[in-house]
Amino acid sequence: MAYDRYVAICRPLHYGTLLSSRACVQMAAGAWGSSLLNALLHTANTFSIPLCQGNAVGQFFCEIPHILKLSCSHSCLQEVGIVVITTCLILGCFMFIVLSYVQIFRAVLRIPSEQGRHKAFSMCLPHLAVVSLFVSTGMCAYLKPPSLSSPSLDVVVAVVYAVVPPAVNPLIYSLRNKELKDALRKVSVGQK
């Protein structure tokens, strides 16, 4: 999405060639392939560690930190390597998004008309909101200090991370829809 917005705003005359169906297939294959590789590495590592403290995880889905707590193996070198690979993938995607939006905002701020700037920003802000929501909830889920960790808090954070961004995603993107905006205005006026 960030690349799509970048091309649409910064290189509009080249949109058809830069985002051809072949380019879209290549980008989708790259995203799916890297995600599949990451999932396979974590799954293989999870099944290779011995569990000494049973196999019951206090979550509604198995997260790697909770599985590692059940392990009796103190050799976490494999997991550290996989976390480094995962971190590189995440940072690469994050930096690509950030650099795309820096270019977009630079181009938008050079647009002379207020209406043109508003149209360009309204095109980008929904995607930026979804990415920010996903990144912030993910950071809360995985980067919170162990001193704040409790079973109930871990469940709440995991639910927020897994449920809120996908649930809010359609709402955020539909706010660009004129009919939905008109309906929201009618409801807000009717409540006053």
N, CA and C of each residue as an Amber inpcrd file, in Angstrom:
protein
   576
   0.8170000  -1.1930000   0.0000000   0.0000000   0.0000000   0.0000000
   0.8610000   1.2590000   0.0000000   1.9420000   1.2420000   0.7670000
   2.7980000   2.4260000   0.8220000   3.3990000   2.7030000  -0.5550000
   3.8260000   1.6520000  -1.2370000   4.4010000   1.8350000  -2.5650000
   3.3360000   2.3130000  -3.5510000   2.1300000   1.7730000  -3.4380000
   1.0190000   2.2030000  -4.2900000   0.7560000   3.6920000  -4.1020000
   0.7020000   4.1410000  -2.8540000   0.4670000   5.5590000  -2.5720000
   1.6360000   6.4090000  -3.0650000   2.8560000   5.8950000  -2.8780000
   4.0290000   6.6310000  -3.3420000   3.9660000   6.8460000  -4.8530000
   3.7010000   5.7810000  -5.5920000   3.6520000   5.8990000  -7.0530000
   2.4920000   6.7940000  -7.4810000   1.3310000   6.6510000  -6.8190000
   0.1570000   7.4570000  -7.2020000   0.3920000   8.9410000  -6.9780000
   1.1370000   9.3090000  -5.9570000   1.3290000  10.7220000  -5.6450000
   2.6210000  11.2730000  -6.2380000   3.7100000  10.5270000  -6.1220000
   5.0080000  11.0510000  -6.5560000   5.3240000  10.7800000  -8.0220000
   4.7460000   9.7240000  -8.5930000   5.0350000   9.3650000  -9.9880000
   3.7370000   9.0010000 -10.7180000   2.7540000   9.8790000 -10.7220000
   1.4340000   9.5040000 -11.2690000   1.4390000   9.1370000 -12.7530000
   2.3180000   9.7380000 -13.5350000   2.3390000   9.4370000 -14.9610000
   2.9390000   8.0580000 -15.2500000   3.6550000   7.5100000 -14.3040000
   4.2820000   6.1930000 -14.4760000   3.5320000   5.0960000 -13.7150000
   2.3440000   5.4160000 -13.1970000   1.6180000   4.4770000 -12.3470000
   1.3760000   3.1380000 -13.0540000   0.9190000   3.1870000 -14.2840000
   0.6010000   1.9640000 -15.0230000   1.8000000   1.0640000 -15.2680000
   2.9690000   1.6640000 -15.4780000   4.1570000   0.8360000 -15.7250000
   4.8200000   0.3680000 -14.4360000   4.8450000   1.2290000 -13.4090000
   5.4840000   0.8410000 -12.1490000   4.6510000  -0.1450000 -11.3450000
   3.3360000  -0.0550000 -11.4730000   2.4630000  -0.9690000 -10.7410000
   1.6600000  -1.8340000 -11.7120000   2.3570000  -2.4470000 -12.6210000
   1.7050000  -3.3680000 -13.5520000   1.2660000  -4.6120000 -12.7860000
   0.4950000  -5.4470000 -13.4320000   0.0370000  -6.6670000 -12.7520000
   1.2230000  -7.5630000 -12.3930000   2.2520000  -7.5630000 -13.2190000
   3.4410000  -8.3620000 -12.9160000   4.1380000  -7.8530000 -11.6620000
   4.2680000  -6.5300000 -11.5240000   4.8990000  -5.9500000 -10.3380000
   4.0830000  -6.2630000  -9.0880000   2.7560000  -6.2060000  -9.2030000
   1.8960000  -6.5210000  -8.0560000   2.0420000  -7.9830000  -7.6500000
   2.1200000  -8.8790000  -8.6270000   2.3000000 -10.3010000  -8.3270000
   3.6550000 -10.5250000  -7.6590000   4.6930000  -9.8460000  -8.1330000
   6.0180000  -9.9950000  -7.5370000   6.0390000  -9.4800000  -6.0890000
   5.3860000  -8.3530000  -5.8420000   5.3550000  -7.8210000  -4.4780000
   4.5600000  -8.7410000  -3.5540000   3.4320000  -9.2430000  -4.0310000
   2.6320000 -10.1640000  -3.2190000   3.4070000 -11.4540000  -2.9510000
   4.0810000 -11.9720000  -3.9650000   4.8740000 -13.1950000  -3.7850000
   6.0150000 -12.9610000  -2.7930000   6.6350000 -11.8090000  -2.8400000
   7.6920000 -11.4810000  -1.8860000   7.1690000 -11.4110000  -0.4590000
   6.0220000 -10.7740000  -0.2820000   5.4310000 -10.6760000   1.0600000
   5.0220000 -12.0540000   1.5730000   4.3410000 -12.8220000   0.7330000
   3.9010000 -14.1560000   1.1550000   5.1020000 -15.0760000   1.3910000
   6.1020000 -14.9980000   0.5120000   7.2720000 -15.8590000   0.6530000
   8.0510000 -15.5680000   1.9250000   8.2740000 -14.2910000   2.2200000
   9.0110000 -13.9540000   3.4470000   8.1960000 -14.3120000   4.6830000
   6.8980000 -14.1440000   4.6340000   6.0420000 -14.5310000   5.7670000
   6.0560000 -16.0410000   5.9600000   5.9900000 -16.7730000   4.8670000
   6.0170000 -18.2360000   4.9500000   7.3610000 -18.7230000   5.4950000
   8.4500000 -18.1450000   5.0260000   9.7710000 -18.5100000   5.5330000
   9.8730000 -18.2450000   7.0300000   9.4150000 -17.0870000   7.4500000
   9.4410000 -16.7320000   8.8610000   8.6010000 -17.7040000   9.6840000
   7.4150000 -18.0230000   9.2250000   6.5360000 -18.9510000   9.9540000
   7.1440000 -20.3500000  10.0130000   7.7240000 -20.8040000   8.9200000
   8.3450000 -22.1300000   8.9060000   9.5340000 -22.2060000   9.8620000
  10.3530000 -21.1730000   9.8950000  11.4930000 -21.1570000  10.8130000
  11.0260000 -21.2310000  12.2710000  10.0280000 -20.4210000  12.6200000
   9.5170000 -20.4340000  13.9950000   8.8440000 -21.7630000  14.3290000
   8.0980000 -22.3150000  13.3930000   7.4140000 -23.5880000  13.6430000
   8.4210000 -24.7190000  13.8220000   9.4090000 -24.7800000  12.9630000
  10.4270000 -25.8290000  13.0780000  11.1730000 -25.7070000  14.3980000
  11.5040000 -24.4990000  14.7920000  12.1980000 -24.3040000  16.0540000
  11.3070000 -24.6710000  17.2380000  10.0450000 -24.3260000  17.1700000
   9.1160000 -24.6370000  18.2600000   8.9880000 -26.1400000  18.4570000
   8.8970000 -26.8840000  17.3670000   8.7570000 -28.3310000  17.4840000
  10.0710000 -29.0270000  17.8640000  11.1880000 -28.3210000  17.7730000
  12.4600000 -28.9620000  18.1000000  12.8740000 -28.7630000  19.5510000
  12.2230000 -27.8510000  20.2780000  12.6260000 -27.6350000  21.6710000
  11.8810000 -28.5830000  22.5950000  12.5820000 -29.1350000  23.5890000
  11.9140000 -30.0210000  24.5500000  11.1270000 -29.2060000  25.5780000
   9.9280000 -29.6820000  25.9100000   9.0810000 -29.0090000  26.8960000
   9.1120000 -29.7910000  28.1990000   9.4610000 -29.1300000  29.2910000
   9.5580000 -29.8030000  30.5960000   8.3950000 -29.4590000  31.5100000
   7.7650000 -28.3350000  31.2810000   6.7310000 -27.8520000  32.1920000
   5.3390000 -28.0850000  31.6170000   5.1400000 -29.1930000  30.9230000
   3.8420000 -29.4750000  30.3090000   3.7290000 -28.8000000  28.9610000
   2.5260000 -28.8930000  28.4090000   2.3240000 -28.2770000  27.1020000
   1.1020000 -27.3550000  27.0990000   0.6810000 -26.8990000  28.2550000
  -0.4670000 -25.9900000  28.3490000   0.0420000 -24.5480000  28.3670000
  -0.3960000 -23.7850000  27.3750000  -0.0300000 -22.3840000  27.2550000
  -1.2150000 -21.5590000  27.7510000  -0.9460000 -20.5730000  28.5870000
  -2.0180000 -19.7500000  29.1550000  -2.5010000 -18.6730000  28.2130000
  -2.7280000 -19.0140000  26.9720000  -3.1990000 -18.0790000  25.9540000
  -4.2620000 -18.7760000  25.1160000  -4.9390000 -18.0230000  24.2790000
  -5.8740000 -18.6540000  23.3620000  -5.1970000 -19.0360000  22.0560000
  -3.9540000 -18.6170000  21.8600000  -3.1230000 -19.1160000  20.7680000
  -1.6760000 -19.1580000  21.2520000  -0.9010000 -19.9950000  20.6300000
   0.4810000 -20.2160000  21.0830000   1.3900000 -19.1190000  20.5470000
   1.9350000 -18.3550000  21.4570000   2.9250000 -17.3650000  21.0860000
   4.2930000 -17.8760000  21.5020000   5.2950000 -17.5140000  20.7570000
   6.6350000 -18.0390000  20.9620000   7.1810000 -17.7420000  22.3630000
   7.0390000 -16.5200000  22.9050000   7.5820000 -16.2940000  24.2560000
   6.9640000 -17.2170000  25.3120000   5.6830000 -17.5270000  25.1720000
   5.0270000 -18.4030000  26.1480000   5.4600000 -19.8560000  25.9730000
   5.7360000 -20.2620000  24.7610000   6.2400000 -21.6190000  24.5270000
   7.6600000 -21.7460000  25.0640000   8.4660000 -20.6970000  24.8840000
   9.8430000 -20.7390000  25.3940000   9.8760000 -20.8110000  26.9180000
   8.8660000 -20.2750000  27.5910000   8.7960000 -20.3710000  29.0450000
   8.6010000 -21.8200000  29.4880000   7.9740000 -22.6380000  28.6440000
   7.7270000 -24.0400000  28.9780000   8.9290000 -24.9350000  28.6660000
   9.9070000 -24.4000000  27.9800000  11.0520000 -25.1950000  27.5420000
  12.0130000 -25.4370000  28.6890000  12.5940000 -26.6440000  28.7020000
  13.6250000 -26.9340000  29.6980000  15.0100000 -26.7410000  29.0980000
  15.0680000 -26.4280000  27.8470000  16.3350000 -26.2070000  27.1660000
  16.7640000 -24.7640000  27.3900000  17.9930000 -24.5750000  27.7910000
  18.5080000 -23.2220000  27.9840000  19.2710000 -22.7460000  26.7530000
  19.3130000 -23.5880000  25.7440000  19.9880000 -23.2250000  24.5100000
  19.0030000 -22.4580000  23.6370000  19.1100000 -21.1590000  23.6650000
  18.1780000 -20.3350000  22.8900000  18.8630000 -19.7210000  21.6760000
  20.0060000 -20.2670000  21.3040000  20.7520000 -19.7180000  20.1790000
  19.9450000 -19.7890000  18.8790000  19.2280000 -20.9040000  18.6840000
  18.3990000 -21.0190000  17.4830000  17.3360000 -19.9370000  17.4700000
  16.6590000 -19.7520000  18.6060000  15.5910000 -18.7540000  18.6600000
  16.1420000 -17.3490000  18.4730000  17.3130000 -17.0690000  19.0050000
  17.9290000 -15.7540000  18.8150000  18.1960000 -15.5180000  17.3320000
  18.7010000 -16.5350000  16.6300000  18.9300000 -16.4060000  15.1940000
  17.6500000 -16.1450000  14.4330000  16.5980000 -16.8440000  14.8050000
  15.3050000 -16.6550000  14.1290000  14.7360000 -15.2740000  14.4470000
  14.8960000 -14.8300000  15.6890000  14.4240000 -13.4880000  16.0550000
  15.1950000 -12.4220000  15.2830000  16.4750000 -12.6370000  15.0530000
  17.2670000 -11.6810000  14.2630000  16.7390000 -11.6240000  12.8260000
  16.4510000 -12.7850000  12.2380000  15.8890000 -12.8200000  10.8750000
  14.5420000 -12.1100000  10.8390000  13.6860000 -12.4120000  11.8240000
  12.3690000 -11.7790000  11.8990000  12.4930000 -10.2690000  12.0630000
  13.3960000  -9.8410000  12.9210000  13.6100000  -8.4090000  13.1440000
  14.0780000  -7.7250000  11.8650000  14.9650000  -8.3680000  11.1280000
  15.4230000  -7.7920000   9.8560000  14.2620000  -7.6480000   8.8660000
  13.4040000  -8.6680000   8.8000000  12.2380000  -8.5880000   7.9110000
  11.3110000  -7.4560000   8.3280000  11.0350000  -7.3660000   9.6200000
  10.1240000  -6.3310000  10.1190000  10.7090000  -4.9430000   9.9040000
  11.9820000  -4.7750000  10.2530000  12.6080000  -3.4600000  10.0770000
  12.7120000  -3.0700000   8.6080000  12.9610000  -4.0450000   7.7520000
  13.0050000  -3.7520000   6.3190000  11.6660000  -3.2290000   5.8120000
  10.5920000  -3.9030000   6.1890000   9.2490000  -3.4490000   5.7880000
   8.9350000  -2.0850000   6.3940000   9.2540000  -1.9270000   7.6780000
   8.9650000  -0.6740000   8.3640000   9.7280000   0.4870000   7.7340000
  10.9990000   0.2810000   7.4370000  11.7900000   1.3420000   6.8170000
  11.2820000   1.6750000   5.4170000  10.8370000   0.6530000   4.6730000
  10.2690000   0.8930000   3.3480000   9.0240000   1.7750000   3.4650000
   8.1630000   1.4770000   4.4400000   6.9480000   2.2750000   4.6420000
   7.3070000   3.6980000   5.0550000   8.2280000   3.8340000   5.9930000
   8.6160000   5.1660000   6.4690000   9.2160000   5.9910000   5.3330000
  10.1380000   5.3980000   4.5750000  10.7550000   6.1400000   3.4680000
   9.7310000   6.5070000   2.3930000   8.7910000   5.6060000   2.1350000
   7.7440000   5.9180000   1.1600000   6.9290000   7.1190000   1.6190000
   6.5530000   7.1370000   2.8950000   5.7310000   8.2440000   3.3920000
   6.5120000   9.5370000   3.5370000   7.7990000   9.4720000   3.7880000
   8.6030000  10.6950000   3.7940000   8.5800000  11.3130000   2.3980000
   8.7760000  10.4820000   1.3770000   8.7150000  10.9880000   0.0000000
   7.3270000  11.5340000  -0.3400000   6.2970000  10.8160000   0.1100000
   4.9210000  11.2490000  -0.1620000   4.6600000  12.6060000   0.4870000
   5.0140000  12.7550000   1.7590000   4.7410000  14.0210000   2.4450000
   5.5430000  15.1650000   1.8520000   6.7610000  14.8870000   1.4250000
   7.5390000  15.9320000   0.7620000   6.8430000  16.3750000  -0.5240000
   6.3380000  15.4130000  -1.2930000   5.6530000  15.7530000  -2.5470000
   4.3430000  16.4760000  -2.2740000   3.6030000  16.0360000  -1.2670000
   2.3040000  16.6450000  -0.9670000   2.4750000  18.0790000  -0.4820000
   3.4820000  18.3250000   0.3320000   3.6920000  19.6780000   0.8410000
   4.1220000  20.6520000  -0.2500000   4.5840000  20.1390000  -1.3890000
   4.9400000  20.9990000  -2.5210000   3.7450000  21.2970000  -3.4220000
   2.6130000  20.6400000  -3.1930000   1.4160000  20.8940000  -4.0090000
   0.9020000  22.2930000  -3.6690000   0.7130000  23.1450000  -4.6740000
   0.3400000  24.5330000  -4.3830000  -1.0980000  24.7040000  -3.8710000
  -2.0220000  23.9010000  -4.3330000  -3.4220000  24.1230000  -3.9480000
  -3.7780000  23.3690000  -2.6710000  -4.6070000  24.0080000  -1.8530000
  -5.0780000  23.3940000  -0.6090000  -5.9130000  22.1570000  -0.9100000
  -6.7390000  22.2260000  -1.9460000  -7.5920000  21.0890000  -2.3130000
  -6.7440000  19.8880000  -2.7610000  -5.6880000  20.1440000  -3.4960000
  -4.8030000  19.0690000  -3.9380000  -4.0920000  18.4010000  -2.7770000
  -3.6240000  19.2240000  -1.8200000  -2.9730000  18.6580000  -0.6310000
  -3.9650000  17.8250000   0.1780000  -5.1830000  18.3420000   0.3310000
  -6.2040000  17.6110000   1.0980000  -6.5220000  16.2640000   0.4420000
  -6.6460000  16.2610000  -0.8840000  -6.9520000  15.0130000  -1.5940000
  -5.8100000  14.0110000  -1.4320000  -4.5800000  14.4770000  -1.5340000
  -3.4250000  13.5790000  -1.3990000  -3.3250000  13.0330000   0.0190000
  -3.5180000  13.8880000   1.0220000  -3.4610000  13.4170000   2.4060000
  -4.5920000  12.4460000   2.7070000  -5.7760000  12.7050000   2.1850000
  -6.9020000  11.7990000   2.4540000  -6.6860000  10.4360000   1.8090000
  -5.8380000  10.3810000   0.8040000  -5.5040000   9.1190000   0.1560000
  -4.5370000   8.2980000   1.0180000  -3.6780000   8.9750000   1.7610000
  -2.6190000   8.2970000   2.5200000  -2.9710000   8.0240000   3.9760000
  -3.7380000   8.8950000   4.5790000  -3.9580000   8.7930000   6.0110000
  -4.6260000   7.4970000   6.4640000  -5.5920000   6.9280000   5.7320000
  -6.1540000   5.6500000   6.1990000  -5.1080000   4.5440000   6.2980000
  -4.2490000   4.4330000   5.3010000  -3.2100000   3.4010000   5.3500000
  -2.2430000   3.6680000   6.4920000  -1.8770000   4.9020000   6.6800000
  -0.9720000   5.2580000   7.7640000  -1.6010000   4.9660000   9.1250000
  -2.9010000   5.1950000   9.2610000  -3.6020000   4.8970000  10.5230000
  -3.5990000   3.3960000  10.8020000  -3.8690000   2.5840000   9.7830000
  -3.8900000   1.1310000   9.9620000  -2.4950000   0.6150000  10.3250000
  -1.4700000   1.0910000   9.6330000  -0.1070000   0.6550000   9.9260000
   0.2940000   1.0840000  11.3350000  -0.0230000   2.3070000  11.7140000
   0.3150000   2.7890000  13.0530000  -0.3890000   1.9800000  14.1300000
  -1.6560000   1.6610000  13.9180000  -2.3990000   0.8540000  14.8860000
  -1.7880000  -0.5320000  15.0130000  -1.4460000  -1.1410000  13.8900000
  -0.8520000  -2.4780000  13.9080000   0.5110000  -2.4750000  14.5960000
   1.3570000  -1.5060000  14.2540000   2.7010000  -1.4360000  14.8300000
   2.6300000  -1.1340000  16.3280000   1.7740000  -0.2020000  16.7300000
   1.7080000   0.1550000  18.1530000   1.1730000  -0.9900000  19.0010000
   0.1420000  -1.7040000  18.5300000  -0.3570000  -2.8360000  19.3150000
   0.6540000  -3.9810000  19.3140000   1.3620000  -4.1800000  18.2120000
   2.4070000  -5.2030000  18.1720000   3.5470000  -4.8860000  19.1200000
   3.9270000  -3.6180000  19.1770000   4.9840000  -3.2280000  20.1070000
   4.5410000  -3.4450000  21.5490000   3.2950000  -3.1190000  21.8460000
   2.7840000  -3.3620000  23.2080000   2.7800000  -4.8480000  23.5240000
   2.4550000  -5.6780000  22.5470000   2.3710000  -7.1190000  22.7850000
   3.7430000  -7.7550000  22.9720000   4.7290000  -7.3460000  22.1940000
   6.0010000  -8.0570000  22.1890000   7.1480000  -7.3260000  22.8660000
   7.0370000  -6.0360000  23.0800000   8.1530000  -5.2930000  23.6560000
   7.8950000  -4.8090000  25.0760000   6.8120000  -5.2780000  25.6990000
   6.5630000  -4.8490000  27.0770000   7.5700000  -5.5370000  27.9970000
   7.9900000  -4.8470000  29.0440000   8.9840000  -5.4390000  29.9390000
   8.4190000  -6.6390000  30.6920000   9.2600000  -7.6210000  31.0010000
   8.7860000  -8.8110000  31.7210000   8.1750000  -8.4900000  33.0800000
   8.5640000  -7.3620000  33.6770000   8.0080000  -6.9940000  34.9850000
   6.5150000  -6.6670000  34.8900000   6.0450000  -6.2700000  33.7110000
   4.6270000  -5.9770000  33.5120000   3.8340000  -7.2080000  33.0850000
   4.5120000  -8.3210000  32.9090000   3.8570000  -9.5120000  32.3810000
   3.0360000 -10.2130000  33.4660000   1.7810000 -10.4330000  33.1520000
   0.9040000 -11.2470000  33.9920000  -0.0080000 -12.0150000  33.0390000
  -0.5030000 -13.1780000  33.4370000  -1.3310000 -13.9640000  32.5140000
  -2.5460000 -13.2020000  31.9770000  -3.2360000 -12.4610000  32.8270000
  -4.4220000 -11.7440000  32.3550000  -4.0450000 -10.5940000  31.4230000
  -2.9800000  -9.8620000  31.7500000  -2.5400000  -8.7730000  30.8840000
  -2.0470000  -9.3070000  29.5450000  -1.3470000 -10.4330000  29.5660000
  -0.8640000 -11.0370000  28.3240000  -2.0220000 -11.4170000  27.4150000
  -3.0970000 -11.9460000  27.9910000  -4.2700000 -12.3170000  27.1880000
  -4.9240000 -11.0680000  26.5970000  -5.0910000 -10.0250000  27.3960000
  -5.7130000  -8.7910000  26.9100000  -4.8880000  -8.1750000  25.7890000
  -3.5740000  -8.0980000  25.9850000  -2.6930000  -7.5090000  24.9720000
  -2.7250000  -8.3400000  23.6940000  -2.7280000  -9.6700000  23.8310000
  -2.7710000 -10.5410000  22.6490000  -4.0810000 -10.3670000  21.8880000
  -5.1970000 -10.2310000  22.6100000  -6.4920000 -10.0240000  21.9390000
  -6.5080000  -8.6850000  21.2210000  -6.0110000  -7.6460000  21.8950000
  -5.9740000  -6.3180000  21.2570000  -5.1170000  -6.3540000  20.0040000
  -3.9640000  -7.0020000  20.0850000  -3.0530000  -7.0680000  18.9450000
  -3.6340000  -7.8900000  17.7910000  -4.3170000  -8.9930000  18.1270000
  -4.8130000  -9.8990000  17.0880000  -6.1670000  -9.4790000  16.5270000
  -6.9770000  -8.7550000  17.3080000  -8.3550000  -8.4830000  16.9010000
  -8.5810000  -7.0370000  16.4720000  -8.0370000  -6.0860000  17.2140000
  -8.3680000  -4.6780000  16.9610000  -7.9200000  -4.1920000  15.5810000
  -6.6410000  -4.3610000  15.1680000  -6.2870000  -3.8400000  13.8390000
  -7.1130000  -4.4220000  12.6850000  -7.3370000  -5.7490000  12.6130000
  -8.1690000  -6.2350000  11.5110000  -9.6260000  -5.7860000  11.6120000
 -10.1410000  -5.6110000  12.8370000 -11.5340000  -5.1960000  12.9900000
 -11.7330000  -3.7330000  12.6130000 -10.7630000  -2.8860000  12.9090000
 -10.8740000  -1.4540000  12.6400000 -10.4770000  -1.1220000  11.2030000
  -9.7150000  -2.0080000  10.5690000  -9.2250000  -1.7830000   9.2100000
 -10.3380000  -1.4080000   8.2220000 -11.4370000  -2.1750000   8.1110000
 -12.4860000  -1.7810000   7.1610000 -13.1230000  -0.4380000   7.4970000
 -13.2670000  -0.1460000   8.7770000 -13.8520000   1.1330000   9.1810000
 -12.9600000   2.2930000   8.7610000 -11.6630000   2.1680000   8.9980000
 -10.7420000   3.2490000   8.6480000 -10.7340000   3.4870000   7.1400000
 -10.6770000   2.4130000   6.3590000 -10.6460000   2.5910000   4.9080000
 -11.9770000   3.0700000   4.3530000 -13.0690000   2.7420000   5.0160000
 -14.3680000   3.1620000   4.4960000 -14.6720000   4.6180000   4.8180000
 -13.8820000   5.2630000   5.6710000 -14.1200000   6.6660000   5.9770000
 -13.8650000   7.5740000   4.7810000 -13.2230000   7.0550000   3.7560000
 -13.0490000   7.8300000   2.5250000 -14.3070000   7.7800000   1.6690000
 -15.2160000   6.8820000   1.9930000 -16.4480000   6.7070000   1.2410000
 -17.3980000   7.8680000   1.5340000 -17.8510000   8.5690000   0.5120000
 -18.6960000   9.7420000   0.6770000 -20.0240000   9.3900000   1.3330000
 -20.6210000   8.2680000   0.9440000 -21.9090000   7.8880000   1.5190000
 -21.7820000   7.6220000   3.0220000 -20.7030000   6.9910000   3.4420000
 -20.4970000   6.7250000   4.8650000 -20.2820000   8.0240000   5.6360000
 -19.5340000   8.9550000   5.0610000 -19.3320000  10.2490000   5.7150000
 -20.6610000  10.9760000   5.8890000 -21.4970000  10.9510000   4.8370000
 -22.8000000  11.6030000   4.9260000 -23.6680000  10.9490000   6.0030000
 -23.6460000   9.6320000   6.0910000 -24.4300000   8.9270000   7.1040000
 -23.9400000   9.2670000   8.5100000 -22.6210000   9.3580000   8.6980000
 -22.0740000   9.7220000  10.0090000 -22.4460000  11.1520000  10.3820000
 -22.4480000  12.0460000   9.4210000 -22.8640000  13.4370000   9.7000000
 -24.3240000  13.4840000  10.1180000 -25.1820000  12.7210000   9.4290000
 -26.6090000  12.6910000   9.7850000 -26.8060000  12.1460000  11.1900000
 -26.0680000  11.0940000  11.5260000 -26.2010000  10.5220000  12.8700000
 -25.7070000  11.4980000  13.9270000 -24.5780000  12.1760000  13.6710000
 -24.0500000  13.1160000  14.6500000 -24.9490000  14.3330000  14.8030000
 -25.5560000  14.8050000  13.7210000 -26.4730000  15.9370000  13.7840000
 -27.7590000  15.5230000  14.5010000 -28.2080000  14.2930000  14.2660000
 -29.4280000  13.8020000  14.8830000 -29.3000000  13.6140000  16.3890000
 -28.0860000  13.4060000  16.8920000 -27.8620000  13.1960000  18.3200000
 -27.7860000  14.5180000  19.0720000 -27.5780000  15.6310000  18.3900000
 -27.4230000  16.9340000  19.0680000 -28.7280000  17.5440000  19.4060000
